[in-house]
Amino acid sequence: MKFRTETDFLGEKQIPAGALWGIHTARAVENFQLSGRMVHPELIKAYGEVKLACAQTNIHLGFWDENKLKARAIEKACFEMSQGLLDGHILVDALQGGAGTSTNMNVNEVIANRALQILGNPPGSYEIISPLGDINLHQSTNDTYPTALKIAAIKLLRELEQGVLNLQESFQQKEKEFSHVVKIGRTQLQDAVLTTLGREMSAYSEALNRDRWRIYKCEEWLRVVNLGGTAIGTGLGAPKKFIFRVVDRLRENTNIGLARAENLVDGTQNTDVFVEVSGILKAHATNLLKISNDLRLLSSGPDAGFGEINLPAKQAGSSIMPGKVNPVIPEAVAQIAIRVMGNDQIIAHACSAGNLELNQFMPLIADAFLESLTLLNRSNPGYSVHCISGITANEAVCKRNVENSTAVVTALIPKIGYEKASLIVKMANQENITIKNAAIKSAFISEPEINELITPEAVCRLGN
């Protein structure tokens, strides 16, 4: 293998001659063998968007007028990164010291060397195109990294909103499908009053509707960026025309309503917006976990549990128990939800631990934040397709439970009163008969009247 020699402040290093990365990337790879996870691909593409907007702004301001071919090569290389074509050259670990400098320098080196290739020059010819002097011109890690993170997050949030909507619509379909199935409603896992299976599904749909609205609003909070602020938000090293133009260019390129922070110092050092949005993701995760646990409970058995619904059978459930089928999809979604909740704690700690003019833990914030979004985006569509849409009602079990449960007698109270209802429960227990048979036998109420009080319409009626 042939090598080229690159130099930085610390000395020299041998780099594979054809590599698009350079000495800064090589040092970071040696220093940060931590998580074993690469930088999130959406963050890499978003970084390409940021570098493209910066390059186009510098071109517009005439900084490379003496070499327009160089300018166009840089622009093309930035565009390729924004399209995910250079992901394989971003080698640094997702977790790293330096507030994301290793990621920024890896990006700078790859874009510079790719632009050199476009011009027909070998990688490492930095006297022609420099990772720092050209690709990082008028920028810092401290304004490009958070801006790229927000762009990546907004794109993933848009995907998540659609996924939550699809999941909500799946439950709405089940609400209609199960509207006629009367069943036992439970509080503290004990029989309470009658409801319908459709009503249960409607509650899940409403919870997801709130999630969708919250997620939609998140873009408004994330669209304010600190690009142009450079090191600490003062714009040091960047001309005023660049600072006032670059976010406009980025907004046009991404079709995201980005706005420059009014206070770039605040936008550079404070990261509370990620805590806020992560809290919304956590709220969605709590709903997913609650729904998953409910579905597992309602489908439990099938012979010795609730068994009121049937989940789609996806795979054999045991290596030792023949015929066992586990609720694997809700179990998987529940684990995703728990992971998102854990990431929310990581994000809160990392955001609160920043010091003075910068948060040094941006890589951890980005890794946890984008992981939560990615996991939710992967789980919600599968939840809808592989589980919710295939749920069926076990109507015979629901009917049997209704006839045998004391919950039925609660429905009779408006007609016969609490005292007579209590006598019916006592008779059913003493004679070991169903509540319905005991009610008929008591003569307090007729069978047609009972049947009327436990119809789907009656049990779902608001008030008596």
C-alpha positions as CSV (number, residue, x, y, z in Angstrom):
1,M,0.0,0.0,0.0
2,K,1.3,3.5,-0.9
3,F,1.1,6.3,1.7
4,R,1.2,10.0,1.7
5,T,2.5,12.1,4.6
6,E,0.2,14.6,6.2
7,T,1.1,17.2,8.9
8,D,-0.8,18.8,11.7
9,F,0.1,20.8,14.9
10,L,1.2,17.5,16.6
11,G,3.5,16.2,13.9
12,E,3.4,13.9,10.8
13,K,1.4,10.8,10.0
14,Q,1.3,8.3,7.2
15,I,-2.1,8.2,5.5
16,P,-3.1,5.7,2.7
17,A,-2.4,7.5,-0.5
18,G,-5.9,7.1,-1.9
19,A,-7.9,7.8,1.3
20,L,-10.3,10.6,1.2
21,W,-9.8,11.2,4.9
22,G,-6.6,12.6,6.4
23,I,-4.5,13.1,9.5
24,H,-7.2,14.6,11.8
25,T,-9.5,11.6,11.0
26,A,-6.7,9.2,11.6
27,R,-5.9,10.6,15.0
28,A,-9.6,10.6,16.0
29,V,-9.9,6.9,14.9
30,E,-7.0,6.0,17.2
31,N,-8.2,8.1,20.1
32,F,-11.9,7.3,20.1
33,Q,-12.4,3.5,19.8
34,L,-15.4,3.8,22.1
35,S,-19.0,2.9,21.0
36,G,-18.2,1.0,17.8
37,R,-20.9,3.0,16.2
38,M,-20.4,5.3,13.2
39,V,-21.7,8.8,13.0
40,H,-25.4,8.6,12.1
41,P,-25.9,8.7,8.3
42,E,-28.5,11.4,8.6
43,L,-26.0,13.6,10.5
44,I,-23.4,13.1,7.7
45,K,-25.9,14.0,5.0
46,A,-27.0,17.1,7.0
47,Y,-23.4,18.0,7.4
48,G,-23.1,17.9,3.7
49,E,-26.0,20.3,3.4
50,V,-24.4,22.7,5.8
51,K,-21.0,22.6,4.0
52,L,-22.8,23.0,0.7
53,A,-24.6,26.1,1.9
54,C,-21.4,27.5,3.3
55,A,-19.5,26.8,0.0
56,Q,-22.3,28.4,-2.1
57,T,-22.3,31.5,0.2
58,N,-18.5,31.8,-0.1
59,I,-18.8,31.4,-3.9
60,H,-21.5,34.1,-4.0
61,L,-19.3,36.4,-2.0
62,G,-16.4,35.9,-4.4
63,F,-13.9,34.2,-2.2
64,W,-12.9,31.7,-4.9
65,D,-13.3,34.0,-7.9
66,E,-9.7,33.4,-8.9
67,N,-10.4,29.7,-9.4
68,K,-14.0,28.9,-10.4
69,L,-13.2,25.3,-11.2
70,K,-12.0,24.8,-7.6
71,A,-15.2,26.4,-6.3
72,R,-17.4,24.2,-8.4
73,A,-15.4,21.1,-7.4
74,I,-16.0,21.9,-3.7
75,E,-19.6,22.6,-4.4
76,K,-20.0,19.2,-6.1
77,A,-18.2,17.3,-3.3
78,C,-20.4,18.9,-0.7
79,F,-23.5,18.0,-2.7
80,E,-22.3,14.3,-3.0
81,M,-22.0,14.2,0.8
82,S,-25.5,15.7,1.2
83,Q,-26.8,12.8,-0.9
84,G,-25.1,10.1,1.3
85,L,-22.5,9.2,-1.4
86,L,-19.5,9.7,0.9
87,D,-20.8,8.1,4.1
88,G,-18.2,5.3,3.8
89,H,-15.4,7.8,4.3
90,I,-16.6,9.1,7.6
91,L,-14.7,6.8,10.0
92,V,-14.8,8.5,13.4
93,D,-16.7,7.0,16.3
94,A,-20.0,8.5,17.1
95,L,-18.8,9.3,20.6
96,Q,-15.7,11.5,20.7
97,G,-14.1,14.3,22.6
98,G,-13.9,17.8,21.3
99,A,-17.6,18.8,20.9
100,G,-17.7,17.1,17.5
101,T,-14.5,18.5,16.0
102,S,-13.4,15.1,14.9
103,T,-16.6,14.7,12.9
104,N,-16.3,18.2,11.4
105,M,-12.6,17.5,10.4
106,N,-13.5,14.1,8.9
107,V,-16.1,15.9,6.8
108,N,-13.7,18.7,5.9
109,E,-11.0,16.2,4.8
110,V,-13.4,14.0,2.8
111,I,-14.9,17.0,0.9
112,A,-11.5,18.5,0.2
113,N,-10.1,15.2,-1.1
114,R,-13.1,14.4,-3.1
115,A,-13.0,17.9,-4.7
116,L,-9.3,17.3,-5.5
117,Q,-10.3,14.1,-7.2
118,I,-12.9,15.9,-9.2
119,L,-10.2,18.3,-10.4
120,G,-7.9,15.4,-11.3
121,N,-5.5,15.8,-8.4
122,P,-4.5,13.2,-5.8
123,P,-5.9,13.3,-2.3
124,G,-3.7,15.2,0.1
125,S,-2.9,18.1,-2.3
126,Y,-4.0,20.6,0.3
127,E,-2.0,23.4,-1.3
128,I,-4.8,23.3,-4.0
129,I,-7.8,22.7,-1.7
130,S,-7.4,22.8,2.0
131,P,-9.8,21.1,4.5
132,L,-9.4,24.1,6.9
133,G,-8.6,27.0,4.6
134,D,-11.4,26.2,2.1
135,I,-13.9,23.6,3.3
136,N,-14.1,25.1,6.8
137,L,-13.9,28.7,5.6
138,H,-15.9,31.1,7.9
139,Q,-17.1,28.1,10.0
140,S,-16.4,26.3,13.2
141,T,-17.4,22.9,14.6
142,N,-19.4,24.8,17.1
143,D,-21.9,26.3,14.7
144,T,-21.8,23.6,11.9
145,Y,-22.3,20.5,14.2
146,P,-25.4,21.7,16.0
147,T,-26.9,23.1,12.8
148,A,-26.4,19.7,11.1
149,L,-27.9,17.9,14.0
150,K,-31.0,20.0,13.9
151,I,-31.4,19.4,10.1
152,A,-31.0,15.7,10.6
153,A,-33.5,15.7,13.5
154,I,-36.1,17.7,11.6
155,K,-36.0,15.2,8.6
156,L,-36.3,12.3,11.0
157,L,-39.1,14.0,12.8
158,R,-41.1,14.5,9.6
159,E,-40.7,10.7,9.0
160,L,-41.8,10.0,12.5
161,E,-44.9,12.1,12.3
162,Q,-46.1,10.1,9.3
163,G,-45.3,6.9,11.1
164,V,-47.3,7.9,14.1
165,L,-50.2,8.9,11.9
166,N,-50.2,5.5,10.2
167,L,-50.2,3.8,13.6
168,Q,-53.0,6.0,14.8
169,E,-55.1,5.1,11.7
170,S,-54.5,1.4,12.3
171,F,-56.1,1.8,15.8
172,Q,-58.9,3.9,14.3
173,Q,-59.7,1.0,12.0
174,K,-59.7,-1.4,14.9
175,E,-62.0,1.0,16.8
176,K,-64.6,0.7,14.0
177,E,-64.0,-3.0,13.6
178,F,-64.5,-3.8,17.3
179,S,-67.2,-1.2,18.1
180,H,-69.8,-4.0,18.6
181,V,-67.7,-6.2,21.0
182,V,-68.9,-5.6,24.5
183,K,-66.2,-6.5,27.1
184,I,-65.1,-6.0,30.7
185,G,-63.4,-2.7,31.5
186,R,-60.9,-3.0,34.3
187,T,-59.3,-0.7,36.9
188,Q,-56.4,-1.9,39.0
189,L,-56.6,-5.1,36.8
190,Q,-59.9,-5.8,38.5
191,D,-63.3,-6.1,36.8
192,A,-64.9,-2.6,36.8
193,V,-67.7,-1.7,34.3
194,L,-68.6,-2.7,30.8
195,T,-67.1,-1.1,27.7
196,T,-66.4,-2.1,24.2
197,L,-63.2,-3.3,22.6
198,G,-63.6,-0.5,20.1
199,R,-63.6,2.0,22.9
200,E,-60.3,0.6,24.2
201,M,-58.8,1.0,20.7
202,S,-60.1,4.5,20.5
203,A,-58.1,5.5,23.6
204,Y,-54.9,4.3,22.0
205,S,-55.7,6.2,18.8
206,E,-56.3,9.4,20.8
207,A,-53.0,9.1,22.6
208,L,-51.2,8.7,19.3
209,N,-53.0,11.7,17.9
210,R,-51.5,13.8,20.7
211,D,-48.1,12.3,20.0
212,R,-48.4,13.3,16.3
213,W,-49.4,16.9,17.1
214,R,-46.5,17.2,19.6
215,I,-44.0,15.8,17.1
216,Y,-45.3,18.2,14.4
217,K,-44.6,21.2,16.7
218,C,-41.0,20.1,17.3
219,E,-39.8,21.4,14.0
220,E,-40.7,24.9,15.1
221,W,-38.3,24.6,18.0
222,L,-35.4,23.0,16.1
223,R,-35.4,25.3,13.1
224,V,-33.5,28.1,14.9
225,V,-29.8,27.5,14.2
226,N,-26.5,29.1,15.2
227,L,-24.7,28.8,11.8
228,G,-22.6,31.9,11.3
229,G,-21.7,32.1,15.0
230,T,-18.4,30.3,14.5
231,A,-16.6,29.5,17.8
232,I,-18.7,30.9,20.5
233,G,-21.5,32.8,18.7
234,T,-19.6,36.1,18.1
235,G,-19.0,35.3,14.4
236,L,-15.3,35.6,14.8
237,G,-13.5,34.9,11.6
238,A,-16.6,35.2,9.4
239,P,-17.6,38.3,7.4
240,K,-20.9,39.9,8.3
241,K,-22.2,39.3,4.8
242,F,-21.5,35.6,5.2
243,I,-23.3,35.4,8.6
244,F,-26.4,37.1,7.2
245,R,-26.6,35.0,4.0
246,V,-25.6,31.5,4.9
247,V,-28.7,30.5,6.8
248,D,-30.9,31.8,3.9
249,R,-29.0,29.6,1.5
250,L,-29.3,26.6,3.8
251,R,-33.1,27.2,4.1
252,E,-33.4,27.3,0.3
253,N,-31.4,24.1,-0.2
254,T,-33.1,22.1,2.5
255,N,-36.7,23.3,2.2
256,I,-36.8,23.6,5.9
257,G,-37.9,26.9,7.5
258,L,-34.5,27.5,9.2
259,A,-33.9,30.8,10.9
260,R,-30.7,32.3,12.4
261,A,-30.8,32.6,16.1
262,E,-31.2,36.2,17.3
263,N,-28.6,35.5,20.0
264,L,-25.9,33.4,18.5
265,V,-24.1,33.1,21.8
266,D,-27.1,31.6,23.4
267,G,-27.6,29.4,20.3
268,T,-24.1,28.1,20.6
269,Q,-23.8,27.3,24.3
270,N,-27.3,26.2,25.3
271,T,-28.8,23.0,24.1
272,D,-32.1,22.8,26.1
273,V,-34.1,22.5,22.8
274,F,-32.8,18.9,22.5
275,V,-34.0,18.2,26.0
276,E,-37.4,19.6,25.1
277,V,-37.8,17.6,21.9
278,S,-36.4,14.5,23.6
279,G,-39.2,14.9,26.2
280,I,-41.7,14.7,23.4
281,L,-40.1,11.5,22.1
282,K,-40.2,10.2,25.6
283,A,-44.0,11.0,25.8
284,H,-44.5,9.0,22.6
285,A,-42.4,6.2,24.0
286,T,-44.5,6.0,27.2
287,N,-47.6,5.7,25.1
288,L,-46.0,2.9,23.0
289,L,-45.0,1.1,26.1
290,K,-48.4,1.4,27.7
291,I,-50.1,0.2,24.6
292,S,-47.7,-2.7,24.1
293,N,-48.2,-3.9,27.7
294,D,-52.0,-3.6,27.3
295,L,-52.0,-5.7,24.1
296,R,-49.8,-8.3,25.7
297,L,-52.2,-8.5,28.6
298,L,-55.4,-8.6,26.5
299,S,-53.9,-11.4,24.3
300,S,-52.4,-13.3,27.2
301,G,-53.1,-17.0,27.4
302,P,-54.5,-18.0,25.1
303,D,-56.1,-20.6,27.4
304,A,-55.3,-19.4,30.9
305,G,-55.1,-15.6,30.4
306,F,-57.3,-12.8,29.3
307,G,-57.5,-14.0,25.7
308,E,-59.8,-11.2,24.6
309,I,-57.8,-10.4,21.5
310,N,-55.6,-12.4,19.2
311,L,-52.3,-10.9,18.0
312,P,-50.9,-12.1,14.6
313,A,-48.7,-15.1,15.1
314,K,-45.3,-14.1,13.8
315,Q,-42.9,-16.8,14.9
316,A,-42.6,-19.9,17.1
317,G,-42.2,-18.8,20.7
318,S,-40.2,-21.5,22.4
319,S,-37.5,-24.0,21.9
320,I,-39.0,-26.2,24.6
321,M,-42.7,-25.6,24.7
322,P,-44.5,-26.7,21.5
323,G,-47.3,-24.5,20.2
324,K,-46.3,-21.4,22.2
325,V,-46.5,-18.2,20.3
326,N,-45.2,-15.0,22.0
327,P,-46.3,-11.4,21.4
328,V,-42.9,-10.6,19.9
329,I,-43.9,-7.4,18.1
330,P,-45.3,-5.6,21.2
331,E,-42.3,-6.9,23.1
332,A,-39.9,-5.4,20.6
333,V,-41.7,-2.1,20.6
334,A,-41.7,-2.0,24.3
335,Q,-37.9,-2.4,24.4
336,I,-37.6,0.4,21.9
337,A,-39.7,2.6,24.1
338,I,-37.6,1.8,27.2
339,R,-34.4,2.7,25.2
340,V,-35.9,6.0,24.1
341,M,-36.7,6.8,27.8
342,G,-33.1,6.0,28.7
343,N,-31.8,8.2,25.9
344,D,-33.9,11.0,27.3
345,Q,-32.0,10.8,30.5
346,I,-28.7,10.8,28.7
347,I,-29.7,13.8,26.7
348,A,-30.9,15.7,29.8
349,H,-27.6,15.0,31.6
350,A,-25.4,15.8,28.6
351,C,-27.2,19.1,27.9
352,S,-27.0,20.2,31.5
353,A,-23.3,19.4,31.7
354,G,-22.1,21.9,29.1
355,N,-19.7,24.5,30.4
356,L,-19.7,28.3,29.7
357,E,-19.7,29.1,25.9
358,L,-20.0,25.6,24.6
359,N,-21.5,22.1,25.3
360,Q,-18.6,19.7,24.9
361,F,-20.9,16.7,24.9
362,M,-22.6,17.4,21.6
363,P,-21.6,14.0,20.1
364,L,-23.3,12.2,23.0
365,I,-26.4,14.4,22.5
366,A,-26.4,13.7,18.8
367,D,-25.9,10.0,19.2
368,A,-28.7,9.5,21.7
369,F,-31.1,11.9,20.0
370,L,-30.7,10.5,16.5
371,E,-30.8,6.9,17.9
372,S,-34.2,7.6,19.5
373,L,-35.6,9.1,16.3
374,T,-34.3,6.2,14.2
375,L,-35.6,3.5,16.6
376,L,-39.0,5.0,16.7
377,N,-39.0,5.4,12.9
378,R,-38.1,1.7,12.5
379,S,-40.6,0.4,15.1
380,N,-43.8,2.3,14.3
381,P,-44.3,1.1,10.7
382,G,-43.6,-2.5,11.7
383,Y,-46.0,-2.2,14.7
384,S,-48.8,-1.1,12.4
385,V,-48.2,-3.6,9.6
386,H,-47.1,-6.7,11.6
387,C,-49.3,-6.3,14.7
388,I,-52.1,-3.8,14.9
389,S,-53.6,-4.3,11.5
390,G,-53.8,-8.1,12.2
391,I,-55.5,-8.0,15.6
392,T,-58.7,-9.9,15.8
393,A,-61.3,-10.0,18.6
394,N,-62.0,-13.2,20.6
395,E,-65.7,-12.4,20.8
396,A,-66.7,-15.6,22.6
397,V,-64.2,-14.9,25.4
398,C,-65.4,-11.3,25.7
399,K,-69.1,-12.5,25.9
400,R,-68.3,-15.2,28.4
401,N,-66.5,-12.7,30.6
402,V,-69.3,-10.2,30.4
403,E,-71.9,-12.8,31.5
404,N,-69.8,-14.0,34.4
405,S,-68.4,-10.8,35.7
406,T,-69.8,-8.5,38.5
407,A,-69.2,-5.7,36.0
408,V,-72.6,-6.5,34.4
409,V,-74.4,-5.7,37.6
410,T,-73.0,-2.2,37.6
411,A,-74.8,-1.6,34.3
412,L,-78.1,-2.5,36.0
413,I,-77.8,0.0,38.8
414,P,-79.5,2.9,37.0
415,K,-82.5,0.5,36.6
416,I,-82.7,-1.3,39.9
417,G,-80.5,0.6,42.3
418,Y,-77.3,-0.3,44.2
419,E,-79.0,-2.4,47.0
420,K,-80.8,-4.8,44.6
421,A,-77.7,-5.0,42.5
422,S,-75.7,-6.1,45.6
423,L,-78.3,-8.8,46.3
424,I,-77.9,-10.2,42.7
425,V,-74.1,-10.4,43.2
426,K,-74.7,-12.3,46.5
427,M,-77.1,-14.7,44.8
428,A,-74.7,-15.4,42.0
429,N,-71.9,-16.2,44.4
430,Q,-74.1,-18.4,46.6
431,E,-75.7,-20.4,43.8
432,N,-72.7,-20.4,41.5
433,I,-74.6,-19.0,38.6
434,T,-73.8,-16.1,36.2
435,I,-74.7,-12.6,37.1
436,K,-77.2,-12.4,34.2
437,N,-79.0,-15.6,35.4
438,A,-79.0,-14.3,39.0
439,A,-80.5,-11.0,37.8
440,I,-83.3,-12.8,35.9
441,K,-83.9,-15.2,38.8
442,S,-84.2,-12.3,41.2
443,A,-87.1,-10.8,39.2
444,F,-85.7,-7.4,39.8
445,I,-85.3,-6.9,36.1
446,S,-86.3,-8.8,33.0
447,E,-83.9,-10.5,30.4
448,P,-84.9,-8.0,27.7
449,E,-84.1,-5.1,30.0
450,I,-80.7,-6.6,30.9
451,N,-79.9,-7.2,27.2
452,E,-80.8,-3.6,26.5
453,L,-78.5,-2.3,29.2
454,I,-75.5,-4.2,28.0
455,T,-75.6,-3.4,24.3
456,P,-72.6,-1.6,22.7
457,E,-74.7,1.5,22.5
458,A,-75.7,1.4,26.1
459,V,-72.3,0.8,27.6
460,C,-70.7,3.5,25.5
461,R,-73.4,6.1,26.2
462,L,-72.1,9.2,28.0
463,G,-74.0,9.2,31.2
464,N,-77.2,7.3,32.1
